[in-house]
């Protein structure tokens, strides 16, 4: 886990650099994801297929900002042949439906 944030409903979101069952040394392009940690402990994927994400910040209106491809972006050995290298990092804005609604 690389970062955590909460929405207006106090729901926890976590940014992962690798997918379930993968160690950090197994990290591969497209294995990262943003998940919501539900009250029962289960994980709900919000966005998948992230490439070496490194940071998560909440916005003012329920959106989240993710630093995607924060490392190894220019190293083609980490990218499968079917996936193009980003070559540089990027900031993604992720809007989660209902995350900006006032709590009940």
Backbone as XML, in Angstrom:
<?xml version="1.0"?>
<chain id="A" units="angstrom">
  <residue number="1" name="UNK">
    <atom name="N" x="0.848" y="-1.164" z="0.000"/>
    <atom name="CA" x="0.000" y="0.000" z="0.000"/>
    <atom name="C" x="0.901" y="1.237" z="0.000"/>
  </residue>
  <residue number="2" name="UNK">
    <atom name="N" x="0.541" y="2.201" z="-0.844"/>
    <atom name="CA" x="1.360" y="3.409" z="-0.994"/>
    <atom name="C" x="0.751" y="4.651" z="-0.388"/>
  </residue>
  <residue number="3" name="UNK">
    <atom name="N" x="-0.546" y="4.690" z="-0.293"/>
    <atom name="CA" x="-1.202" y="5.878" z="0.219"/>
    <atom name="C" x="-2.619" y="5.549" z="0.617"/>
  </residue>
  <residue number="4" name="UNK">
    <atom name="N" x="-3.153" y="6.329" z="1.546"/>
    <atom name="CA" x="-4.546" y="6.174" z="1.944"/>
    <atom name="C" x="-5.220" y="7.539" z="1.940"/>
  </residue>
  <residue number="5" name="UNK">
    <atom name="N" x="-6.535" y="7.522" z="1.789"/>
    <atom name="CA" x="-7.334" y="8.748" z="1.826"/>
    <atom name="C" x="-8.753" y="8.361" z="2.224"/>
  </residue>
  <residue number="6" name="UNK">
    <atom name="N" x="-9.519" y="9.333" z="2.677"/>
    <atom name="CA" x="-10.904" y="9.113" z="3.067"/>
    <atom name="C" x="-11.817" y="10.013" z="2.251"/>
  </residue>
  <residue number="7" name="UNK">
    <atom name="N" x="-13.045" y="9.545" z="1.997"/>
    <atom name="CA" x="-14.027" y="10.405" z="1.348"/>
    <atom name="C" x="-14.931" y="11.029" z="2.418"/>
  </residue>
  <residue number="8" name="UNK">
    <atom name="N" x="-15.962" y="11.762" z="2.006"/>
    <atom name="CA" x="-16.842" y="12.455" z="2.948"/>
    <atom name="C" x="-17.684" y="11.501" z="3.786"/>
  </residue>
  <residue number="9" name="UNK">
    <atom name="N" x="-17.718" y="10.233" z="3.404"/>
    <atom name="CA" x="-18.446" y="9.219" z="4.164"/>
    <atom name="C" x="-17.503" y="8.473" z="5.114"/>
  </residue>
  <residue number="10" name="UNK">
    <atom name="N" x="-16.271" y="8.979" z="5.236"/>
    <atom name="CA" x="-15.229" y="8.340" z="6.051"/>
    <atom name="C" x="-14.904" y="6.935" z="5.566"/>
  </residue>
  <residue number="11" name="UNK">
    <atom name="N" x="-15.069" y="6.705" z="4.261"/>
    <atom name="CA" x="-14.671" y="5.422" z="3.681"/>
    <atom name="C" x="-13.195" y="5.517" z="3.314"/>
  </residue>
  <residue number="12" name="UNK">
    <atom name="N" x="-12.471" y="4.460" z="3.605"/>
    <atom name="CA" x="-11.028" y="4.407" z="3.393"/>
    <atom name="C" x="-10.704" y="3.927" z="1.981"/>
  </residue>
  <residue number="13" name="UNK">
    <atom name="N" x="-9.779" y="4.619" z="1.320"/>
    <atom name="CA" x="-9.271" y="4.230" z="-0.001"/>
    <atom name="C" x="-7.778" y="3.979" z="0.135"/>
  </residue>
  <residue number="14" name="UNK">
    <atom name="N" x="-7.290" y="2.969" z="-0.564"/>
    <atom name="CA" x="-5.866" y="2.632" z="-0.511"/>
    <atom name="C" x="-5.323" y="2.490" z="-1.923"/>
  </residue>
  <residue number="15" name="UNK">
    <atom name="N" x="-4.120" y="2.992" z="-2.127"/>
    <atom name="CA" x="-3.438" y="2.885" z="-3.412"/>
    <atom name="C" x="-2.421" y="1.748" z="-3.309"/>
  </residue>
  <residue number="16" name="UNK">
    <atom name="N" x="-2.501" y="0.810" z="-4.237"/>
    <atom name="CA" x="-1.605" y="-0.341" z="-4.253"/>
    <atom name="C" x="-0.750" y="-0.302" z="-5.512"/>
  </residue>
  <residue number="17" name="UNK">
    <atom name="N" x="0.538" y="-0.613" z="-5.354"/>
    <atom name="CA" x="1.424" y="-0.631" z="-6.516"/>
    <atom name="C" x="1.396" y="-1.979" z="-7.226"/>
  </residue>
  <residue number="18" name="UNK">
    <atom name="N" x="0.996" y="-3.024" z="-6.505"/>
    <atom name="CA" x="0.897" y="-4.355" z="-7.106"/>
    <atom name="C" x="-0.483" y="-4.923" z="-6.851"/>
  </residue>
  <residue number="19" name="UNK">
    <atom name="N" x="-0.820" y="-5.971" z="-7.563"/>
    <atom name="CA" x="-2.116" y="-6.602" z="-7.409"/>
    <atom name="C" x="-2.129" y="-7.638" z="-6.306"/>
  </residue>
  <residue number="20" name="UNK">
    <atom name="N" x="-3.304" y="-8.225" z="-6.052"/>
    <atom name="CA" x="-3.436" y="-9.246" z="-5.011"/>
    <atom name="C" x="-2.487" y="-10.417" z="-5.275"/>
  </residue>
  <residue number="21" name="UNK">
    <atom name="N" x="-1.816" y="-10.855" z="-4.226"/>
    <atom name="CA" x="-0.943" y="-12.011" z="-4.332"/>
    <atom name="C" x="0.428" y="-11.730" z="-4.922"/>
  </residue>
  <residue number="22" name="UNK">
    <atom name="N" x="0.709" y="-10.478" z="-5.274"/>
    <atom name="CA" x="2.017" y="-10.133" z="-5.849"/>
    <atom name="C" x="2.876" y="-9.445" z="-4.805"/>
  </residue>
  <residue number="23" name="UNK">
    <atom name="N" x="4.150" y="-9.780" z="-4.772"/>
    <atom name="CA" x="5.110" y="-9.087" z="-3.911"/>
    <atom name="C" x="5.607" y="-7.849" z="-4.656"/>
  </residue>
  <residue number="24" name="UNK">
    <atom name="N" x="6.214" y="-6.937" z="-3.933"/>
    <atom name="CA" x="6.734" y="-5.728" z="-4.568"/>
    <atom name="C" x="7.723" y="-6.077" z="-5.666"/>
  </residue>
  <residue number="25" name="UNK">
    <atom name="N" x="8.498" y="-7.136" z="-5.467"/>
    <atom name="CA" x="9.456" y="-7.525" z="-6.499"/>
    <atom name="C" x="8.765" y="-8.061" z="-7.747"/>
  </residue>
  <residue number="26" name="UNK">
    <atom name="N" x="7.487" y="-8.409" z="-7.620"/>
    <atom name="CA" x="6.711" y="-8.893" z="-8.765"/>
    <atom name="C" x="5.971" y="-7.761" z="-9.477"/>
  </residue>
  <residue number="27" name="UNK">
    <atom name="N" x="6.165" y="-6.532" z="-8.994"/>
    <atom name="CA" x="5.421" y="-5.405" z="-9.562"/>
    <atom name="C" x="5.603" y="-5.360" z="-11.071"/>
  </residue>
  <residue number="28" name="UNK">
    <atom name="N" x="4.521" y="-5.141" z="-11.748"/>
    <atom name="CA" x="4.548" y="-5.071" z="-13.198"/>
    <atom name="C" x="3.673" y="-3.915" z="-13.657"/>
  </residue>
  <residue number="29" name="UNK">
    <atom name="N" x="3.958" y="-3.427" z="-14.823"/>
    <atom name="CA" x="3.143" y="-2.354" z="-15.387"/>
    <atom name="C" x="1.696" y="-2.823" z="-15.459"/>
  </residue>
  <residue number="30" name="UNK">
    <atom name="N" x="0.800" y="-2.018" z="-14.954"/>
    <atom name="CA" x="-0.619" y="-2.344" z="-15.003"/>
    <atom name="C" x="-1.131" y="-3.122" z="-13.808"/>
  </residue>
  <residue number="31" name="UNK">
    <atom name="N" x="-0.281" y="-3.420" z="-12.822"/>
    <atom name="CA" x="-0.718" y="-4.202" z="-11.668"/>
    <atom name="C" x="-1.232" y="-3.333" z="-10.521"/>
  </residue>
  <residue number="32" name="UNK">
    <atom name="N" x="-1.053" y="-2.012" z="-10.605"/>
    <atom name="CA" x="-1.487" y="-1.130" z="-9.531"/>
    <atom name="C" x="-2.977" y="-0.870" z="-9.572"/>
  </residue>
  <residue number="33" name="UNK">
    <atom name="N" x="-3.521" y="-0.450" z="-8.409"/>
    <atom name="CA" x="-4.954" y="-0.149" z="-8.363"/>
    <atom name="C" x="-5.287" y="0.726" z="-7.155"/>
  </residue>
  <residue number="34" name="UNK">
    <atom name="N" x="-6.429" y="1.388" z="-7.255"/>
    <atom name="CA" x="-7.024" y="2.119" z="-6.139"/>
    <atom name="C" x="-8.211" y="1.295" z="-5.680"/>
  </residue>
  <residue number="35" name="UNK">
    <atom name="N" x="-8.259" y="0.991" z="-4.380"/>
    <atom name="CA" x="-9.358" y="0.198" z="-3.837"/>
    <atom name="C" x="-10.018" y="0.950" z="-2.693"/>
  </residue>
  <residue number="36" name="UNK">
    <atom name="N" x="-11.293" y="0.645" z="-2.484"/>
    <atom name="CA" x="-11.995" y="1.151" z="-1.298"/>
    <atom name="C" x="-12.048" y="-0.005" z="-0.302"/>
  </residue>
  <residue number="37" name="UNK">
    <atom name="N" x="-11.687" y="0.274" z="0.934"/>
    <atom name="CA" x="-11.747" y="-0.736" z="1.990"/>
    <atom name="C" x="-13.127" y="-0.622" z="2.629"/>
  </residue>
  <residue number="38" name="UNK">
    <atom name="N" x="-13.929" y="-1.647" z="2.424"/>
    <atom name="CA" x="-15.300" y="-1.628" z="2.940"/>
    <atom name="C" x="-15.302" y="-1.901" z="4.441"/>
  </residue>
  <residue number="39" name="UNK">
    <atom name="N" x="-16.395" y="-1.594" z="5.086"/>
    <atom name="CA" x="-16.494" y="-1.750" z="6.548"/>
    <atom name="C" x="-16.263" y="-3.195" z="6.999"/>
  </residue>
  <residue number="40" name="UNK">
    <atom name="N" x="-16.594" y="-4.161" z="6.131"/>
    <atom name="CA" x="-16.384" y="-5.573" z="6.476"/>
    <atom name="C" x="-14.971" y="-6.053" z="6.156"/>
  </residue>
  <residue number="41" name="UNK">
    <atom name="N" x="-14.109" y="-5.140" z="5.674"/>
    <atom name="CA" x="-12.732" y="-5.487" z="5.359"/>
    <atom name="C" x="-12.503" y="-5.899" z="3.914"/>
  </residue>
  <residue number="42" name="UNK">
    <atom name="N" x="-13.569" y="-6.095" z="3.154"/>
    <atom name="CA" x="-13.408" y="-6.460" z="1.742"/>
    <atom name="C" x="-12.914" y="-5.252" z="0.945"/>
  </residue>
  <residue number="43" name="UNK">
    <atom name="N" x="-12.351" y="-5.515" z="-0.222"/>
    <atom name="CA" x="-11.813" y="-4.467" z="-1.079"/>
    <atom name="C" x="-12.652" y="-4.331" z="-2.337"/>
  </residue>
  <residue number="44" name="UNK">
    <atom name="N" x="-13.013" y="-3.111" z="-2.675"/>
    <atom name="CA" x="-13.727" y="-2.820" z="-3.910"/>
    <atom name="C" x="-12.784" y="-2.059" z="-4.838"/>
  </residue>
  <residue number="45" name="UNK">
    <atom name="N" x="-12.392" y="-2.662" z="-5.969"/>
    <atom name="CA" x="-11.520" y="-1.943" z="-6.904"/>
    <atom name="C" x="-12.247" y="-0.716" z="-7.477"/>
  </residue>
  <residue number="46" name="UNK">
    <atom name="N" x="-11.581" y="0.424" z="-7.436"/>
    <atom name="CA" x="-12.125" y="1.663" z="-7.991"/>
    <atom name="C" x="-11.511" y="1.916" z="-9.359"/>
  </residue>
  <residue number="47" name="UNK">
    <atom name="N" x="-10.199" y="1.792" z="-9.445"/>
    <atom name="CA" x="-9.501" y="1.907" z="-10.723"/>
    <atom name="C" x="-8.372" y="0.878" z="-10.713"/>
  </residue>
  <residue number="48" name="UNK">
    <atom name="N" x="-8.223" y="0.184" z="-11.820"/>
    <atom name="CA" x="-7.189" y="-0.848" z="-11.942"/>
    <atom name="C" x="-6.278" y="-0.492" z="-13.110"/>
  </residue>
  <residue number="49" name="UNK">
    <atom name="N" x="-5.299" y="-1.324" z="-13.340"/>
    <atom name="CA" x="-4.409" y="-1.165" z="-14.487"/>
    <atom name="C" x="-3.499" y="0.062" z="-14.359"/>
  </residue>
  <residue number="50" name="UNK">
    <atom name="N" x="-3.185" y="0.443" z="-13.112"/>
    <atom name="CA" x="-2.248" y="1.543" z="-12.902"/>
    <atom name="C" x="-0.828" y="1.040" z="-13.077"/>
  </residue>
  <residue number="51" name="UNK">
    <atom name="N" x="0.058" y="1.916" z="-13.470"/>
    <atom name="CA" x="1.449" y="1.568" z="-13.732"/>
    <atom name="C" x="2.355" y="2.224" z="-12.706"/>
  </residue>
  <residue number="52" name="UNK">
    <atom name="N" x="2.853" y="1.441" z="-11.760"/>
    <atom name="CA" x="3.772" y="1.920" z="-10.739"/>
    <atom name="C" x="3.307" y="3.236" z="-10.094"/>
  </residue>
  <residue number="53" name="UNK">
    <atom name="N" x="2.075" y="3.255" z="-9.530"/>
    <atom name="CA" x="1.603" y="4.478" z="-8.874"/>
    <atom name="C" x="2.401" y="4.742" z="-7.601"/>
  </residue>
  <residue number="54" name="UNK">
    <atom name="N" x="2.511" y="6.020" z="-7.231"/>
    <atom name="CA" x="3.340" y="6.358" z="-6.072"/>
    <atom name="C" x="2.676" y="7.271" z="-5.053"/>
  </residue>
  <residue number="55" name="UNK">
    <atom name="N" x="1.556" y="7.913" z="-5.363"/>
    <atom name="CA" x="0.946" y="8.827" z="-4.393"/>
    <atom name="C" x="-0.542" y="8.957" z="-4.637"/>
  </residue>
  <residue number="56" name="UNK">
    <atom name="N" x="-1.272" y="9.218" z="-3.535"/>
    <atom name="CA" x="-2.723" y="9.395" z="-3.575"/>
    <atom name="C" x="-3.079" y="10.603" z="-2.726"/>
  </residue>
  <residue number="57" name="UNK">
    <atom name="N" x="-3.842" y="11.530" z="-3.295"/>
    <atom name="CA" x="-4.322" y="12.703" z="-2.561"/>
    <atom name="C" x="-5.814" y="12.885" z="-2.807"/>
  </residue>
  <residue number="58" name="UNK">
    <atom name="N" x="-6.580" y="13.204" z="-1.767"/>
    <atom name="CA" x="-8.002" y="13.493" z="-1.973"/>
    <atom name="C" x="-8.191" y="14.931" z="-2.439"/>
  </residue>
  <residue number="59" name="UNK">
    <atom name="N" x="-9.219" y="15.145" z="-3.250"/>
    <atom name="CA" x="-9.582" y="16.494" z="-3.675"/>
    <atom name="C" x="-10.709" y="17.025" z="-2.805"/>
  </residue>
  <residue number="60" name="UNK">
    <atom name="N" x="-11.179" y="18.214" z="-3.112"/>
    <atom name="CA" x="-12.218" y="18.862" z="-2.308"/>
    <atom name="C" x="-13.630" y="18.380" z="-2.618"/>
  </residue>
  <residue number="61" name="UNK">
    <atom name="N" x="-13.819" y="17.747" z="-3.771"/>
    <atom name="CA" x="-15.170" y="17.403" z="-4.211"/>
    <atom name="C" x="-15.339" y="15.906" z="-4.458"/>
  </residue>
  <residue number="62" name="UNK">
    <atom name="N" x="-14.633" y="15.080" z="-3.698"/>
    <atom name="CA" x="-14.770" y="13.637" z="-3.819"/>
    <atom name="C" x="-13.849" y="12.986" z="-4.830"/>
  </residue>
  <residue number="63" name="UNK">
    <atom name="N" x="-13.082" y="13.780" z="-5.551"/>
    <atom name="CA" x="-12.138" y="13.212" z="-6.513"/>
    <atom name="C" x="-10.838" y="12.852" z="-5.790"/>
  </residue>
  <residue number="64" name="UNK">
    <atom name="N" x="-10.068" y="11.996" z="-6.422"/>
    <atom name="CA" x="-8.752" y="11.630" z="-5.915"/>
    <atom name="C" x="-7.734" y="11.891" z="-7.015"/>
  </residue>
  <residue number="65" name="UNK">
    <atom name="N" x="-6.531" y="12.228" z="-6.617"/>
    <atom name="CA" x="-5.443" y="12.438" z="-7.565"/>
    <atom name="C" x="-4.380" y="11.375" z="-7.316"/>
  </residue>
  <residue number="66" name="UNK">
    <atom name="N" x="-3.962" y="10.710" z="-8.389"/>
    <atom name="CA" x="-2.991" y="9.630" z="-8.295"/>
    <atom name="C" x="-1.782" y="9.971" z="-9.145"/>
  </residue>
  <residue number="67" name="UNK">
    <atom name="N" x="-0.593" y="9.864" z="-8.546"/>
    <atom name="CA" x="0.640" y="9.969" z="-9.316"/>
    <atom name="C" x="0.877" y="8.588" z="-9.924"/>
  </residue>
  <residue number="68" name="UNK">
    <atom name="N" x="0.716" y="8.486" z="-11.228"/>
    <atom name="CA" x="0.840" y="7.217" z="-11.942"/>
    <atom name="C" x="2.183" y="7.180" z="-12.660"/>
  </residue>
  <residue number="69" name="UNK">
    <atom name="N" x="2.800" y="6.030" z="-12.663"/>
    <atom name="CA" x="4.106" y="5.812" z="-13.285"/>
    <atom name="C" x="5.157" y="6.692" z="-12.617"/>
  </residue>
  <residue number="70" name="UNK">
    <atom name="N" x="5.235" y="6.551" z="-11.300"/>
    <atom name="CA" x="6.165" y="7.349" z="-10.522"/>
    <atom name="C" x="7.593" y="6.847" z="-10.556"/>
  </residue>
  <residue number="71" name="UNK">
    <atom name="N" x="7.812" y="5.649" z="-11.059"/>
    <atom name="CA" x="9.168" y="5.116" z="-11.182"/>
    <atom name="C" x="9.193" y="4.076" z="-12.295"/>
  </residue>
  <residue number="72" name="UNK">
    <atom name="N" x="10.341" y="3.822" z="-12.836"/>
    <atom name="CA" x="10.578" y="2.832" z="-13.881"/>
    <atom name="C" x="9.774" y="3.083" z="-15.166"/>
  </residue>
  <residue number="73" name="UNK">
    <atom name="N" x="9.326" y="4.298" z="-15.365"/>
    <atom name="CA" x="8.499" y="4.607" z="-16.535"/>
    <atom name="C" x="9.262" y="4.464" z="-17.844"/>
  </residue>
  <residue number="74" name="UNK">
    <atom name="N" x="10.548" y="4.736" z="-17.803"/>
    <atom name="CA" x="11.326" y="4.702" z="-19.045"/>
    <atom name="C" x="12.098" y="3.391" z="-19.224"/>
  </residue>
  <residue number="75" name="UNK">
    <atom name="N" x="11.842" y="2.408" z="-18.348"/>
    <atom name="CA" x="12.526" y="1.124" z="-18.435"/>
    <atom name="C" x="11.594" y="0.097" z="-19.071"/>
  </residue>
  <residue number="76" name="UNK">
    <atom name="N" x="11.758" y="-0.141" z="-20.363"/>
    <atom name="CA" x="10.862" y="-1.041" z="-21.110"/>
    <atom name="C" x="10.871" y="-2.469" z="-20.579"/>
  </residue>
  <residue number="77" name="UNK">
    <atom name="N" x="11.889" y="-2.872" z="-19.826"/>
    <atom name="CA" x="11.944" y="-4.250" z="-19.337"/>
    <atom name="C" x="10.818" y="-4.551" z="-18.361"/>
  </residue>
  <residue number="78" name="UNK">
    <atom name="N" x="10.197" y="-3.530" z="-17.784"/>
    <atom name="CA" x="9.099" y="-3.721" z="-16.840"/>
    <atom name="C" x="7.732" y="-3.694" z="-17.514"/>
  </residue>
  <residue number="79" name="UNK">
    <atom name="N" x="7.700" y="-3.448" z="-18.805"/>
    <atom name="CA" x="6.440" y="-3.341" z="-19.521"/>
    <atom name="C" x="6.258" y="-4.536" z="-20.444"/>
  </residue>
  <residue number="80" name="UNK">
    <atom name="N" x="5.102" y="-5.195" z="-20.386"/>
    <atom name="CA" x="4.868" y="-6.282" z="-21.337"/>
    <atom name="C" x="4.824" y="-5.725" z="-22.762"/>
  </residue>
  <residue number="81" name="UNK">
    <atom name="N" x="5.104" y="-6.560" z="-23.756"/>
    <atom name="CA" x="5.138" y="-6.076" z="-25.146"/>
    <atom name="C" x="3.849" y="-5.401" z="-25.594"/>
  </residue>
  <residue number="82" name="UNK">
    <atom name="N" x="2.721" y="-5.792" z="-25.009"/>
    <atom name="CA" x="1.438" y="-5.225" z="-25.422"/>
    <atom name="C" x="1.137" y="-3.882" z="-24.780"/>
  </residue>
  <residue number="83" name="UNK">
    <atom name="N" x="1.961" y="-3.460" z="-23.836"/>
    <atom name="CA" x="1.704" y="-2.193" z="-23.130"/>
    <atom name="C" x="2.818" y="-1.207" z="-23.435"/>
  </residue>
  <residue number="84" name="UNK">
    <atom name="N" x="2.439" y="-0.025" z="-23.835"/>
    <atom name="CA" x="3.442" y="0.988" z="-24.142"/>
    <atom name="C" x="3.930" y="1.648" z="-22.860"/>
  </residue>
  <residue number="85" name="UNK">
    <atom name="N" x="5.180" y="2.012" z="-22.842"/>
    <atom name="CA" x="5.765" y="2.719" z="-21.719"/>
    <atom name="C" x="5.238" y="4.147" z="-21.727"/>
  </residue>
  <residue number="86" name="UNK">
    <atom name="N" x="4.961" y="4.672" z="-20.534"/>
    <atom name="CA" x="4.527" y="6.061" z="-20.444"/>
    <atom name="C" x="5.700" y="7.015" z="-20.613"/>
  </residue>
  <residue number="87" name="UNK">
    <atom name="N" x="6.912" y="6.534" z="-20.367"/>
    <atom name="CA" x="8.158" y="7.290" z="-20.456"/>
    <atom name="C" x="8.273" y="8.377" z="-19.396"/>
  </residue>
  <residue number="88" name="UNK">
    <atom name="N" x="7.185" y="8.971" z="-18.992"/>
    <atom name="CA" x="7.187" y="9.957" z="-17.910"/>
    <atom name="C" x="5.951" y="9.715" z="-17.055"/>
  </residue>
  <residue number="89" name="UNK">
    <atom name="N" x="5.980" y="10.233" z="-15.847"/>
    <atom name="CA" x="4.831" y="10.083" z="-14.958"/>
    <atom name="C" x="3.671" y="10.968" z="-15.373"/>
  </residue>
  <residue number="90" name="UNK">
    <atom name="N" x="2.540" y="10.737" z="-14.729"/>
    <atom name="CA" x="1.339" y="11.527" z="-15.000"/>
    <atom name="C" x="0.502" y="11.618" z="-13.733"/>
  </residue>
  <residue number="91" name="UNK">
    <atom name="N" x="-0.332" y="12.627" z="-13.652"/>
    <atom name="CA" x="-1.276" y="12.780" z="-12.560"/>
    <atom name="C" x="-2.656" y="12.460" z="-13.111"/>
  </residue>
  <residue number="92" name="UNK">
    <atom name="N" x="-3.325" y="11.487" z="-12.477"/>
    <atom name="CA" x="-4.670" y="11.098" z="-12.887"/>
    <atom name="C" x="-5.684" y="11.663" z="-11.906"/>
  </residue>
  <residue number="93" name="UNK">
    <atom name="N" x="-6.792" y="12.163" z="-12.420"/>
    <atom name="CA" x="-7.914" y="12.558" z="-11.579"/>
    <atom name="C" x="-8.941" y="11.441" z="-11.657"/>
  </residue>
  <residue number="94" name="UNK">
    <atom name="N" x="-9.318" y="10.904" z="-10.508"/>
    <atom name="CA" x="-10.283" y="9.814" z="-10.447"/>
    <atom name="C" x="-11.505" y="10.304" z="-9.690"/>
  </residue>
  <residue number="95" name="UNK">
    <atom name="N" x="-12.654" y="10.262" z="-10.337"/>
    <atom name="CA" x="-13.911" y="10.669" z="-9.714"/>
    <atom name="C" x="-14.640" y="9.405" z="-9.278"/>
  </residue>
  <residue number="96" name="UNK">
    <atom name="N" x="-14.971" y="9.334" z="-7.993"/>
    <atom name="CA" x="-15.683" y="8.189" z="-7.446"/>
    <atom name="C" x="-17.133" y="8.609" z="-7.232"/>
  </residue>
  <residue number="97" name="UNK">
    <atom name="N" x="-18.089" y="8.010" z="-7.947"/>
    <atom name="CA" x="-19.494" y="8.388" z="-7.782"/>
    <atom name="C" x="-19.932" y="8.276" z="-6.319"/>
  </residue>
  <residue number="98" name="UNK">
    <atom name="N" x="-20.552" y="9.339" z="-5.814"/>
    <atom name="CA" x="-21.055" y="9.345" z="-4.456"/>
    <atom name="C" x="-20.050" y="9.745" z="-3.403"/>
  </residue>
  <residue number="99" name="UNK">
    <atom name="N" x="-18.775" y="9.851" z="-3.749"/>
    <atom name="CA" x="-17.752" y="10.185" z="-2.751"/>
    <atom name="C" x="-17.870" y="11.631" z="-2.291"/>
  </residue>
  <residue number="100" name="UNK">
    <atom name="N" x="-18.499" y="12.488" z="-3.104"/>
    <atom name="CA" x="-18.600" y="13.889" z="-2.726"/>
    <atom name="C" x="-19.927" y="14.237" z="-2.070"/>
  </residue>
  <residue number="101" name="UNK">
    <atom name="N" x="-20.854" y="13.276" z="-1.996"/>
    <atom name="CA" x="-22.166" y="13.541" z="-1.391"/>
    <atom name="C" x="-22.016" y="13.758" z="0.096"/>
  </residue>
  <residue number="102" name="UNK">
    <atom name="N" x="-22.853" y="14.629" z="0.645"/>
    <atom name="CA" x="-22.799" y="14.850" z="2.089"/>
    <atom name="C" x="-23.216" y="13.569" z="2.796"/>
  </residue>
  <residue number="103" name="UNK">
    <atom name="N" x="-22.530" y="13.221" z="3.883"/>
    <atom name="CA" x="-22.891" y="12.010" z="4.633"/>
    <atom name="C" x="-24.315" y="12.083" z="5.149"/>
  </residue>
  <residue number="104" name="UNK">
    <atom name="N" x="-24.949" y="10.928" z="5.232"/>
    <atom name="CA" x="-26.332" y="10.881" z="5.751"/>
    <atom name="C" x="-26.395" y="11.146" z="7.222"/>
  </residue>
</chain>
